[in-house]
């Protein structure tokens, strides 16, 4: 009987660890981050309305959200097919309901409304940043990124 008691004590001692591990499934926040993970893109092309053969500006923003809560954004600008610069940014993001909060040291906080495969810009800061990067004004209501498939 004595030799049966030792394995039983080990099992009882391990019970709290087993219960802890059993309850360690992904949290709702982790599930939401994983569901949003992917690359969201906004492509815009502007042409001079006065001159059909004139200047053509193409701007692309690619926001990549990772399941670990980090993100990167790459912005590129081309004029008449020639690269003119752009920039990159990165940081952490979180989700509260349908609001995606994107934080970085460089840009501060940006907010989007997540709806299906679309992220809609939620604040004037996003519009101002787009103007600063590209020199072009956009409507906040028209500023969105779509999940790249």
C-alpha positions in Angstrom: 0.0 0.0 0.0 2.8 2.3 0.8 4.2 2.1 -2.7 0.8 3.2 -4.2 0.7 6.3 -2.0 3.8 7.9 -3.6 2.4 8.2 -7.2 -0.9 9.4 -5.8 1.0 12.2 -3.9 2.8 13.2 -7.1 -0.5 13.3 -9.0 -2.1 15.5 -6.3 0.9 17.8 -6.3 0.7 18.2 -10.1 -3.1 18.8 -10.1 -2.8 22.7 -9.7 -0.4 22.8 -12.6 -2.7 20.6 -14.8 -5.7 22.8 -14.0 -3.7 25.9 -14.7 -2.6 24.6 -18.1 -6.1 23.4 -19.0 -7.4 26.9 -18.5 -4.7 28.5 -20.6 -6.5 28.6 -23.9 -6.3 31.7 -26.1 -8.1 34.7 -24.6 -10.8 36.6 -26.5 -8.2 39.4 -27.2 -5.8 36.8 -28.6 -8.5 35.3 -30.8 -9.4 38.8 -32.1 -5.8 39.7 -32.9 -5.4 36.4 -34.8 -8.6 37.0 -36.7 -7.4 40.5 -37.8 -3.9 39.3 -38.7 -3.0 40.0 -42.3 -2.0 42.7 -44.7 -4.5 45.5 -45.4 -3.8 47.7 -48.5 -4.9 51.1 -49.8 -3.9 52.0 -53.4 -4.7 55.4 -54.7 -3.9 56.8 -58.1 -4.3 60.5 -59.0 -4.0 62.0 -62.4 -4.0 65.7 -63.4 -7.5 66.4 -64.6 -6.2 69.3 -66.8 -3.7 67.2 -68.6 -4.6 63.5 -69.5 -1.0 62.7 -70.5 0.4 64.6 -67.5 1.5 63.7 -64.0 0.2 60.4 -62.6 0.8 59.8 -58.8 0.3 56.3 -57.3 0.3 55.9 -53.5 0.2 52.6 -51.7 -0.1 51.9 -48.0 0.3 48.3 -46.8 -0.5 47.8 -43.1 0.5 44.3 -41.8 -1.1 43.2 -38.5 0.5 40.2 -36.8 -1.2 37.8 -34.4 1.3 38.8 -31.6 -0.1 42.4 -31.6 2.6 44.0 -33.6 2.3 45.8 -36.9 4.3 47.4 -39.7 3.2 49.9 -42.4 5.0 50.5 -45.6 4.1 53.6 -47.7 5.3 54.0 -51.3 4.7 56.9 -53.7 5.4 56.8 -57.4 5.1 59.7 -59.9 4.8 58.7 -63.5 6.0 55.2 -62.5 9.2 56.5 -60.7 9.6 55.8 -57.0 9.5 59.1 -55.0 10.0 57.8 -51.5 7.6 56.8 -48.8 8.2 55.5 -45.4 7.8 52.7 -42.9 6.4 52.7 -39.4 5.8 50.0 -36.8 4.5 49.4 -33.3 1.8 47.6 -31.3 -2.0 47.4 -31.8 -5.0 46.4 -29.8 -8.7 45.9 -30.3 -11.6 47.2 -28.3 -14.9 46.1 -29.9 -14.7 47.1 -33.5 -12.0 49.7 -32.9 -8.5 48.9 -33.9 -6.0 51.1 -31.9 -2.6 51.3 -33.7 0.3 52.8 -31.6 3.8 53.8 -32.6 6.5 56.0 -31.3 6.6 57.9 -34.6 2.9 58.4 -35.4 1.3 58.2 -32.0 -2.1 56.6 -32.0 -4.2 55.9 -35.1 -7.7 54.4 -35.0 -9.6 52.3 -37.5 -13.0 50.6 -37.4 -12.6 47.0 -38.3 -15.5 45.7 -40.5 -15.0 42.4 -42.2 -12.0 42.7 -44.4 -11.9 46.5 -44.3 -10.3 48.9 -41.9 -11.8 52.4 -42.0 -9.8 55.4 -40.8 -11.5 56.9 -37.7 -9.7 60.1 -37.0 -8.4 63.3 -38.6 -4.9 62.4 -37.5 -4.9 59.6 -40.1 -6.0 62.0 -42.8 -3.4 64.6 -41.8 -0.6 61.9 -41.8 -1.7 60.8 -45.3 -1.4 64.4 -46.5 2.0 64.8 -44.8 3.3 61.7 -46.5 1.8 62.1 -49.9 1.0 65.8 -50.1 -2.6 64.9 -51.1 -5.8 65.5 -49.2 -8.3 62.7 -48.7 -11.7 62.5 -47.0 -11.7 60.6 -43.7 -14.8 58.8 -44.9 -12.9 57.6 -48.0 -9.7 56.5 -46.2 -9.8 52.7 -45.8 -7.6 49.6 -46.2 -8.8 46.3 -47.6 -7.4 42.9 -46.6 -5.0 41.6 -49.3 -5.9 38.0 -50.3 
